[in-house]
Amino acid sequence: MAPAPAETGPGHRCSAGARQSSATSRGPLAKHGRERTQLPADLSANVAWLRERTPLPICIGFGISQPEHVRLLRTVADGLIVGSALVRQVAAAAVRPRAQVLHEIGDYAATLLAALNP
């Protein structure tokens, strides 16, 4: 079953899973699918607003792509979703050797994981 969207605050949406096992908040995706270099100033406040309304774990996605994003959000969210940034790297496999792309994806993931540690 697909998540059902729900309003979270002015101009923001969240999704609560069909079994209500988590809530997902849209994060820093810029217009036209480009990644932001900076997080929205009100993101932490929006997550705090959502926390007041649900006991579910909160995950943030849509534009999480840099270690700086992870460092800033590691104490705000219960989970961070990195999707499009990884998909872009996988797409590069069409023009570069697969082994090279896989190595780069591993290195990229390692930088994001390292940013989870204080």
NORGIRA-V433562 format. One record per residue. N is the residue number from 1. RES is the residue in three letters. SS is DSSP state (@ for helix, = for strand, . for the rest). PSI is psi in degrees with one decimal (NA if undefined). OMEGA is omega in degrees with one decimal (999 if undefined). Layout:
n->N res->RES ss->SS psi->PSI omega->OMEGA
n->N res->RES ss->SS psi->PSI omega->OMEGA
This chain:
n->1 res->MET ss->. psi->143.7 omega->179.8
n->2 res->ALA ss->. psi->150.3 omega->177.3
n->3 res->PRO ss->. psi->149.6 omega->177.5
n->4 res->ALA ss->= psi->120.4 omega->-179.0
n->5 res->PRO ss->= psi->150.4 omega->175.8
n->6 res->ALA ss->= psi->145.7 omega->178.6
n->7 res->GLU ss->= psi->140.1 omega->178.1
n->8 res->THR ss->= psi->-17.7 omega->-178.0
n->9 res->GLY ss->= psi->-178.6 omega->-177.3
n->10 res->PRO ss->. psi->113.7 omega->175.3
n->11 res->GLY ss->. psi->10.9 omega->-177.2
n->12 res->HIS ss->= psi->154.3 omega->178.6
n->13 res->ARG ss->= psi->154.4 omega->172.8
n->14 res->CYS ss->= psi->165.7 omega->176.5
n->15 res->SER ss->= psi->134.1 omega->173.4
n->16 res->ALA ss->= psi->128.5 omega->-177.3
n->17 res->GLY ss->. psi->158.3 omega->-178.0
n->18 res->ALA ss->. psi->-35.0 omega->177.5
n->19 res->ARG ss->. psi->1.6 omega->-178.3
n->20 res->GLN ss->. psi->51.3 omega->178.6
n->21 res->SER ss->. psi->-13.4 omega->177.0
n->22 res->SER ss->= psi->163.4 omega->173.3
n->23 res->ALA ss->= psi->139.2 omega->-178.5
n->24 res->THR ss->= psi->130.9 omega->178.7
n->25 res->SER ss->= psi->136.5 omega->176.7
n->26 res->ARG ss->= psi->132.9 omega->-177.4
n->27 res->GLY ss->. psi->-131.2 omega->-165.2
n->28 res->PRO ss->. psi->30.2 omega->179.5
n->29 res->LEU ss->= psi->131.1 omega->177.5
n->30 res->ALA ss->. psi->171.9 omega->179.6
n->31 res->LYS ss->@ psi->150.4 omega->176.6
n->32 res->HIS ss->@ psi->24.9 omega->173.6
n->33 res->GLY ss->@ psi->5.2 omega->178.1
n->34 res->ARG ss->. psi->147.0 omega->179.3
n->35 res->GLU ss->= psi->145.9 omega->173.0
n->36 res->ARG ss->. psi->153.5 omega->172.3
n->37 res->THR ss->. psi->-15.0 omega->-176.2
n->38 res->GLN ss->. psi->143.2 omega->177.7
n->39 res->LEU ss->. psi->150.6 omega->175.4
n->40 res->PRO ss->. psi->139.0 omega->-177.0
n->41 res->ALA ss->. psi->-28.8 omega->-175.9
n->42 res->ASP ss->. psi->7.7 omega->-175.8
n->43 res->LEU ss->@ psi->-47.4 omega->179.7
n->44 res->SER ss->@ psi->-40.0 omega->178.8
n->45 res->ALA ss->@ psi->-37.9 omega->178.8
n->46 res->ASN ss->@ psi->-37.5 omega->177.5
n->47 res->VAL ss->@ psi->-39.5 omega->176.9
n->48 res->ALA ss->@ psi->-40.9 omega->177.0
n->49 res->TRP ss->@ psi->-44.2 omega->-179.9
n->50 res->LEU ss->@ psi->-39.7 omega->178.7
n->51 res->ARG ss->@ psi->-33.3 omega->178.8
n->52 res->GLU ss->. psi->-18.8 omega->-173.7
n->53 res->ARG ss->. psi->-6.4 omega->-179.6
n->54 res->THR ss->. psi->144.0 omega->174.4
n->55 res->PRO ss->. psi->-0.6 omega->-176.3
n->56 res->LEU ss->. psi->153.0 omega->172.6
n->57 res->PRO ss->= psi->145.2 omega->-177.9
n->58 res->ILE ss->= psi->126.1 omega->178.0
n->59 res->CYS ss->= psi->142.9 omega->-179.6
n->60 res->ILE ss->= psi->135.0 omega->178.9
n->61 res->GLY ss->= psi->-162.0 omega->-178.9
n->62 res->PHE ss->. psi->74.7 omega->173.9
n->63 res->GLY ss->. psi->0.2 omega->176.4
n->64 res->ILE ss->. psi->115.5 omega->-173.5
n->65 res->SER ss->. psi->-8.7 omega->-175.0
n->66 res->GLN ss->. psi->150.1 omega->176.1
n->67 res->PRO ss->@ psi->-32.9 omega->179.0
n->68 res->GLU ss->@ psi->-37.8 omega->176.7
n->69 res->HIS ss->@ psi->-45.5 omega->-178.5
n->70 res->VAL ss->@ psi->-45.4 omega->-179.9
n->71 res->ARG ss->@ psi->-40.9 omega->-178.6
n->72 res->LEU ss->@ psi->-29.8 omega->-173.8
n->73 res->LEU ss->@ psi->-5.4 omega->-174.6
n->74 res->ARG ss->. psi->-27.1 omega->178.5
n->75 res->THR ss->. psi->-8.1 omega->-176.8
n->76 res->VAL ss->. psi->-41.1 omega->-174.4
n->77 res->ALA ss->. psi->160.1 omega->174.3
n->78 res->ASP ss->. psi->-18.3 omega->179.0
n->79 res->GLY ss->= psi->151.6 omega->177.4
n->80 res->LEU ss->= psi->136.9 omega->-176.3
n->81 res->ILE ss->. psi->119.1 omega->176.8
n->82 res->VAL ss->. psi->108.6 omega->-177.2
n->83 res->GLY ss->. psi->-68.0 omega->-173.4
n->84 res->SER ss->@ psi->-36.9 omega->-179.9
n->85 res->ALA ss->@ psi->-38.8 omega->177.2
n->86 res->LEU ss->@ psi->-38.5 omega->178.9
n->87 res->VAL ss->@ psi->-41.2 omega->178.0
n->88 res->ARG ss->@ psi->-39.7 omega->179.6
n->89 res->GLN ss->@ psi->-38.8 omega->177.8
n->90 res->VAL ss->@ psi->-38.3 omega->179.4
n->91 res->ALA ss->@ psi->-27.1 omega->179.0
n->92 res->ALA ss->@ psi->-17.0 omega->179.9
n->93 res->ALA ss->@ psi->-20.5 omega->179.6
n->94 res->ALA ss->@ psi->-24.0 omega->-177.0
n->95 res->VAL ss->. psi->-5.2 omega->179.6
n->96 res->ARG ss->. psi->162.5 omega->178.7
n->97 res->PRO ss->. psi->135.8 omega->-177.1
n->98 res->ARG ss->@ psi->-45.0 omega->-178.4
n->99 res->ALA ss->@ psi->-38.7 omega->179.3
n->100 res->GLN ss->@ psi->-45.8 omega->-179.8
n->101 res->VAL ss->@ psi->-43.4 omega->178.8
n->102 res->LEU ss->@ psi->-39.5 omega->177.8
n->103 res->HIS ss->@ psi->-44.2 omega->179.9
n->104 res->GLU ss->@ psi->-39.2 omega->178.1
n->105 res->ILE ss->@ psi->-40.6 omega->177.1
n->106 res->GLY ss->@ psi->-43.2 omega->177.9
n->107 res->ASP ss->@ psi->-42.2 omega->179.3
n->108 res->TYR ss->@ psi->-48.4 omega->179.6
n->109 res->ALA ss->@ psi->-38.1 omega->179.7
n->110 res->ALA ss->@ psi->-36.9 omega->178.9
n->111 res->THR ss->@ psi->-36.7 omega->178.9
n->112 res->LEU ss->@ psi->-42.4 omega->178.4
n->113 res->LEU ss->@ psi->-40.9 omega->179.5
n->114 res->ALA ss->@ psi->-32.5 omega->-179.5
n->115 res->ALA ss->. psi->-13.2 omega->176.5
n->116 res->LEU ss->. psi->-21.8 omega->-177.8
n->117 res->ASN ss->. psi->132.2 omega->179.6
n->118 res->PRO ss->. psi->NA omega->999
